Amino acid sequence: MQAPIRIQVNGEAKDWRGGATVADLLRELDIKAERVAVELNLEILDRAMFGQRSLKDGDRVEILSFIGGGSF
């Protein structure tokens, strides 16, 4: 088991488990990956990378939800 890390998620500091991926974070927060965009350290991640990108101490994660609606 890896040592805990400290990350920021949507501006809130969180202690998280070391070695977790972005996909793990979303799953543990009960967020459906197909309904969000994730910005990691000011870079928008390709959804295909969620399971490959490990979180590191000090990472800043912004989870952006899509909101539908309106008409043209």
N, C-alpha and C positions, 0 to 999 in steps of 0.2 A: 504494500500500500504506500502510495506516495504522500509526501507531506502536504498539508492544506496550503492553498494559495489564496491570495486576496485579489479579487477582481471588482470592477464596477459594472453593474448592469443597469442600464437606463439611469445613470447618475447615482445609483445607490451602491455603496460598498457592501460586498458580500465575501464571506469566507467560503471557499469552494474546494472540492477535492482535486488534488493534483492529478494530472493525466487525463482529466475529463475533456471531451471534445465539445465543440459547439452543439452538435446533435444531442449529446448527453445533457447539456445545459437546458436545451429546449424541452427535451423529454421530461426532465426532472421538474421543470417549471410548468409542465402540462400545457405546452404551446405547440401547436401543429406547425411543423416546418414549412409546409406548403402554403401557409397563410401569412407568412412574414418574410421580411428582408432582414438580414443581419449585417450590421456595420461593426467591424472589429478594428479598433485602433484607426478609425477614420477611413477604412477601406470596406466597400461593399463586397461581401463574400458571395461567390457563386454557390447556389444551393447544393451543388454536387460536392462542395468542399466541406460541408457541415460535419460530416462524419470523419473527415481526415484532419481537420484543423484542431490541434490540441490547444487548450487554454493555458496561458502562462501567467505567473504572478505579475500583477500590474496591468493586465489587459483591460481595455475599456470596450464594453459590448453595448451596442444600442440595438434593440429589437423593435422593428417598425412594422406595425400591422397595416394591412390594406383595408380601406373602408370603401365599400361600393355604394352606389346610389346615384341619383341624379338622372337626367335625361337630356337628350340632344334634340 
